[in-house]
Amino acid sequence: MSGRAFADTNILIYAASDPADPAKSEQARVALSVTHVISVQVLNEFVNVTRKKLRQDWTAVNAALNAIEATGIEILPLTYDLHLAARQISQVHHLRIYDACIVAAALEAGCETLWSEDLQAGRTFGGLTVRNPFEDL
């Protein structure tokens, strides 16, 4: 794979946890190993899911976030301009605003690939293509 890649929250969740499906966890780790960019929103969603759904304590959540941040991955901030771009993407492409924020951040970062289980694999947004690392599982 060439070009820059962005990871949606679900990729981080599967990579950082030990789910019932170890093959999915391994595929998420592979996708994350070729990911260049995430956004602060991805980190916020990661905290929300790991705390509420997976019921992890703050020690485990912070350890996972510290490990992600220690990889040197680029982390895009949330900005008003990103919000405006996401609103436009949401309206035009009929996406939930949170998904549109992910797409907008990936586009702003100049990514060619968006790793996501939630968005339709193969869908394109300009030069950005959604890829599901779990398709073949």
C-alpha positions as CSV (number, residue, x, y, z in Angstrom):
1,M,0.0,0.0,0.0
2,S,1.3,3.5,-0.8
3,G,0.2,6.9,0.3
4,R,-1.0,8.2,3.6
5,A,-3.6,6.3,5.6
6,F,-6.0,7.4,8.4
7,A,-7.5,5.1,11.0
8,D,-11.1,5.3,12.2
9,T,-11.8,4.6,15.9
10,N,-12.8,1.0,15.5
11,I,-9.4,0.1,14.1
12,L,-7.7,1.4,17.3
13,I,-10.3,-0.4,19.5
14,Y,-9.7,-3.8,17.9
15,A,-5.9,-3.2,17.8
16,A,-5.7,-2.2,21.5
17,S,-8.1,-4.8,22.9
18,D,-8.2,-8.6,23.1
19,P,-11.6,-9.3,21.6
20,A,-13.2,-12.7,21.2
21,D,-11.9,-12.6,17.6
22,P,-8.1,-12.6,17.6
23,A,-7.9,-12.6,13.8
24,K,-9.8,-9.2,13.8
25,S,-7.5,-7.9,16.4
26,E,-4.4,-8.9,14.3
27,Q,-5.9,-7.4,11.1
28,A,-6.5,-4.1,13.0
29,R,-2.8,-4.1,14.2
30,V,-1.7,-4.6,10.6
31,A,-3.8,-1.7,9.4
32,L,-2.6,0.5,12.3
33,S,1.0,-0.3,11.4
34,V,0.6,1.4,8.1
35,T,-1.5,4.3,9.4
36,H,0.0,7.7,9.4
37,V,-2.8,9.9,10.9
38,I,-5.6,9.9,13.4
39,S,-7.5,12.8,14.8
40,V,-8.3,14.0,18.3
41,Q,-11.9,12.9,17.6
42,V,-10.6,9.3,17.2
43,L,-8.9,9.6,20.5
44,N,-12.0,10.9,22.2
45,E,-14.2,8.2,20.7
46,F,-11.6,5.6,21.8
47,V,-11.9,6.8,25.4
48,N,-15.7,6.7,25.2
49,V,-15.8,3.2,23.8
50,T,-13.1,1.7,26.1
51,R,-14.6,3.3,29.2
52,K,-18.3,2.8,28.5
53,K,-18.6,-0.3,26.3
54,L,-15.5,-2.2,27.3
55,R,-15.6,-1.0,30.9
56,Q,-11.8,-0.4,31.1
57,D,-10.4,1.6,33.9
58,W,-8.5,4.8,33.4
59,T,-5.2,3.1,33.9
60,A,-5.8,0.7,31.0
61,V,-7.2,3.4,28.8
62,N,-4.3,5.8,29.4
63,A,-1.8,3.0,28.8
64,A,-3.4,2.2,25.5
65,L,-3.5,5.9,24.5
66,N,0.1,6.4,25.6
67,A,1.1,3.4,23.4
68,I,-0.7,4.8,20.4
69,E,0.8,8.3,20.9
70,A,4.3,6.8,21.4
71,T,4.2,5.4,17.8
72,G,4.7,8.9,16.5
73,I,1.4,8.8,14.6
74,E,0.3,12.3,13.5
75,I,-2.7,13.5,15.5
76,L,-4.8,16.2,13.9
77,P,-6.6,18.7,16.1
78,L,-10.3,19.4,16.0
79,T,-10.7,22.8,14.4
80,Y,-13.6,25.0,13.3
81,D,-12.5,24.6,9.7
82,L,-12.6,20.8,10.1
83,H,-16.1,21.1,11.5
84,L,-17.2,23.2,8.5
85,A,-15.8,20.7,6.1
86,A,-17.5,17.8,8.0
87,R,-20.8,19.6,7.8
88,Q,-20.5,19.9,4.1
89,I,-19.5,16.2,3.7
90,S,-22.3,15.2,6.0
91,Q,-24.8,17.1,3.9
92,V,-23.6,16.0,0.5
93,H,-22.7,12.4,1.2
94,H,-25.5,11.7,3.8
95,L,-23.1,10.7,6.6
96,R,-23.5,11.1,10.3
97,I,-21.6,14.2,11.4
98,Y,-19.1,12.1,13.4
99,D,-18.3,9.9,10.4
100,A,-18.0,13.1,8.3
101,C,-15.5,14.5,10.8
102,I,-13.4,11.4,10.3
103,V,-13.6,11.8,6.5
104,A,-12.9,15.5,6.7
105,A,-9.8,14.9,8.9
106,A,-8.5,12.2,6.5
107,L,-8.9,14.5,3.5
108,E,-7.3,17.4,5.4
109,A,-4.3,15.2,6.1
110,G,-4.0,14.3,2.5
111,C,-4.7,10.6,3.1
112,E,-5.5,8.2,0.3
113,T,-6.8,5.4,2.5
114,L,-9.3,5.5,5.4
115,W,-9.3,2.3,7.4
116,S,-12.8,1.8,8.7
117,E,-15.3,-1.0,9.5
118,D,-18.2,1.5,9.7
119,L,-18.0,3.2,6.4
120,Q,-18.7,1.4,3.1
121,A,-15.5,-0.3,1.8
122,G,-14.6,1.0,-1.6
123,R,-16.5,4.3,-1.2
124,T,-14.4,7.3,-2.3
125,F,-14.4,10.9,-1.2
126,G,-12.2,12.7,-3.8
127,G,-8.8,11.0,-3.6
128,L,-9.7,9.2,-0.3
129,T,-10.8,5.5,-0.5
130,V,-12.4,3.7,2.4
131,R,-10.9,0.3,3.1
132,N,-12.2,-2.3,5.6
133,P,-9.3,-4.4,6.9
134,F,-11.7,-7.1,8.1
135,E,-13.3,-7.8,4.7
136,D,-11.6,-11.1,4.1
137,L,-12.2,-12.5,7.6
